[in-house]
Amino acid sequence: MKRLILFRHGKSDWNARFPDDHSRPLTERGSKAARQMGKLLAVSSQVPRLIISSTAVRARSTVELAMEAGQWTAELQFSDVLYASSPARVLAFLHQLPDAEEEVMLVGHEPTWSGLVYGFSGARVRVPTAAMVAMQFPGEHWQDLHFDSGELIWLLQPKFFKTLFAQEPSVY
């Protein structure tokens, strides 16, 4: 079995000064949610060994904050393929992953993540900011992944876990 976790970047700051969409930063709320999700995944023992993030500032910041907060020891890589992408392009990217990796996390954007969930599992979901979605696939090779071959395992949204982090001021 192969397992894929999709992690959407935290809430981004449309009011900040940034030269282009790729450079858009996180809001305070987005940073906090990224840290909370990092802790949540760590205490759930769900952190994969390999994480690949979009190169966009908001995605990079999200995964770096999550890794720090959750003390993840995973390998972190970055790929331009995950920025302004499409489900078909991400599927082709997944086909190139090393088969030795049973579980991988991709950090990226909407509407691609919701499109992937629908394409792989038929589930119509909207992946909110800082949410994580896990899917599993039969087979031993990433090359075997195709649309309609996955099963949605879970969808975690930070707003449902804010009471776990009550010691931190809420921004929800």
C-alpha positions as CSV (number, residue, x, y, z in Angstrom):
1,M,0.0,0.0,0.0
2,K,1.0,3.6,-0.7
3,R,-0.2,6.4,1.5
4,L,-0.4,10.1,0.5
5,I,-1.0,13.0,2.8
6,L,-1.9,16.4,1.2
7,F,-1.3,19.4,3.4
8,R,-2.7,22.7,2.3
9,H,-0.8,25.8,3.2
10,G,-2.1,28.0,6.1
11,K,-4.1,31.1,5.6
12,S,-2.2,33.6,3.5
13,D,-2.0,37.3,3.9
14,W,-3.6,39.1,1.0
15,N,-3.0,42.5,2.7
16,A,0.8,42.1,3.0
17,R,3.1,43.6,0.5
18,F,4.4,40.9,-1.8
19,P,5.7,41.2,-5.4
20,D,3.7,38.2,-6.8
21,D,1.4,35.4,-5.8
22,H,4.4,33.0,-5.2
23,S,5.7,35.4,-2.5
24,R,2.5,35.8,-0.5
25,P,3.2,35.1,3.2
26,L,1.1,33.6,5.9
27,T,-1.1,35.5,8.3
28,E,-0.7,35.0,12.1
29,R,-3.7,32.7,12.0
30,G,-2.0,30.7,9.2
31,S,1.2,30.4,11.1
32,K,-0.6,29.3,14.3
33,A,-2.6,26.7,12.4
34,A,0.5,25.3,10.7
35,R,2.2,24.8,14.1
36,Q,-1.0,23.2,15.6
37,M,-1.2,20.8,12.7
38,G,2.4,19.9,13.1
39,K,1.9,19.0,16.7
40,L,-1.3,17.1,15.9
41,L,0.4,15.0,13.3
42,A,3.3,14.2,15.5
43,V,1.2,13.1,18.5
44,S,-0.8,11.0,16.1
45,S,2.4,9.3,14.8
46,Q,1.4,10.0,11.3
47,V,4.4,12.0,10.0
48,P,5.9,10.4,6.8
49,R,9.6,10.1,6.2
50,L,9.4,12.3,3.0
51,I,7.7,15.6,2.6
52,I,7.7,17.6,-0.6
53,S,6.5,21.2,-0.6
54,S,5.5,23.7,-3.2
55,T,8.2,26.5,-3.5
56,A,5.6,29.2,-2.7
57,V,6.4,31.2,0.4
58,R,3.1,30.3,2.1
59,A,3.6,26.6,1.5
60,R,7.3,26.6,2.6
61,S,6.4,28.6,5.8
62,T,3.5,26.2,6.6
63,V,5.6,23.1,6.4
64,E,8.6,24.6,8.2
65,L,6.4,25.8,11.1
66,A,4.7,22.4,11.3
67,M,8.0,20.5,11.3
68,E,9.4,22.7,14.0
69,A,6.4,22.6,16.2
70,G,5.9,18.9,15.8
71,Q,9.6,18.1,15.9
72,W,9.3,16.1,12.7
73,T,12.5,14.5,11.5
74,A,11.3,13.9,8.0
75,E,13.3,14.7,4.9
76,L,12.0,18.0,3.3
77,Q,12.2,18.7,-0.4
78,F,10.8,21.5,-2.6
79,S,9.3,21.3,-6.0
80,D,8.1,23.9,-8.5
81,V,5.7,21.3,-9.9
82,L,3.4,21.7,-6.8
83,Y,2.9,25.4,-7.3
84,A,0.0,26.5,-9.7
85,S,-0.4,22.9,-10.7
86,S,-3.2,20.5,-11.7
87,P,-4.3,17.1,-10.5
88,A,-2.9,15.5,-13.7
89,R,0.4,17.2,-13.3
90,V,0.7,16.1,-9.6
91,L,-0.3,12.5,-10.6
92,A,2.6,12.5,-13.1
93,F,4.9,13.9,-10.3
94,L,3.7,11.1,-7.9
95,H,4.6,8.5,-10.5
96,Q,8.3,9.6,-10.2
97,L,8.5,9.0,-6.5
98,P,10.9,6.3,-5.2
99,D,9.0,3.1,-4.4
100,A,11.0,2.7,-1.2
101,E,8.8,5.5,0.2
102,E,5.6,4.0,1.5
103,E,4.1,7.3,2.7
104,V,4.7,10.8,1.3
105,M,3.3,14.2,2.2
106,L,2.8,16.9,-0.4
107,V,2.4,20.5,0.7
108,G,0.5,22.7,-1.7
109,H,-2.6,24.6,-2.8
110,E,-6.2,24.7,-3.8
111,P,-8.0,23.9,-6.0
112,T,-5.5,21.2,-6.9
113,W,-5.7,19.4,-3.5
114,S,-9.5,19.1,-3.7
115,G,-9.3,18.0,-7.3
116,L,-6.8,15.3,-6.3
117,V,-9.0,14.0,-3.5
118,Y,-12.0,13.9,-5.9
119,G,-9.9,12.3,-8.7
120,F,-8.4,9.6,-6.5
121,S,-11.4,8.8,-4.3
122,G,-14.5,10.4,-5.8
123,A,-15.0,12.3,-2.5
124,R,-16.2,15.9,-3.0
125,V,-14.4,17.9,-0.4
126,R,-13.0,21.3,-0.1
127,V,-9.6,21.3,1.5
128,P,-9.5,24.4,3.8
129,T,-6.3,26.2,4.7
130,A,-3.9,24.2,6.9
131,A,-6.0,21.1,6.5
132,M,-4.5,17.6,5.9
133,V,-6.0,14.8,3.9
134,A,-4.7,11.2,3.9
135,M,-5.4,8.7,1.2
136,Q,-4.2,5.2,0.6
137,F,-3.7,3.2,-2.6
138,P,-3.3,-0.5,-3.3
139,G,0.0,-1.6,-4.9
140,E,3.7,-1.3,-4.3
141,H,4.6,1.2,-6.9
142,W,3.8,4.9,-7.1
143,Q,3.6,4.4,-10.9
144,D,0.5,2.3,-10.2
145,L,-1.5,5.3,-8.9
146,H,-4.3,6.4,-11.1
147,F,-7.5,8.3,-10.7
148,D,-10.3,6.3,-9.0
149,S,-7.7,4.1,-7.3
150,G,-7.5,5.8,-3.8
151,E,-9.4,5.6,-0.6
152,L,-9.9,8.7,1.6
153,I,-8.7,7.8,5.1
154,W,-9.1,11.1,7.0
155,L,-9.4,14.9,6.6
156,L,-8.1,17.0,9.5
157,Q,-9.1,20.6,9.8
158,P,-7.4,22.9,12.3
159,K,-10.6,24.5,13.5
160,F,-11.7,21.1,15.0
161,F,-8.6,20.8,17.2
162,K,-8.4,24.3,18.6
163,T,-9.4,23.1,22.1
164,L,-6.4,20.8,22.1
165,F,-4.3,23.9,21.9
166,A,-6.3,26.0,24.4
167,Q,-3.1,27.4,26.1
168,E,-2.4,29.3,22.9
169,P,-4.6,32.3,22.1
170,S,-7.2,31.3,19.5
171,V,-7.3,33.0,16.1
172,Y,-10.3,31.1,14.8
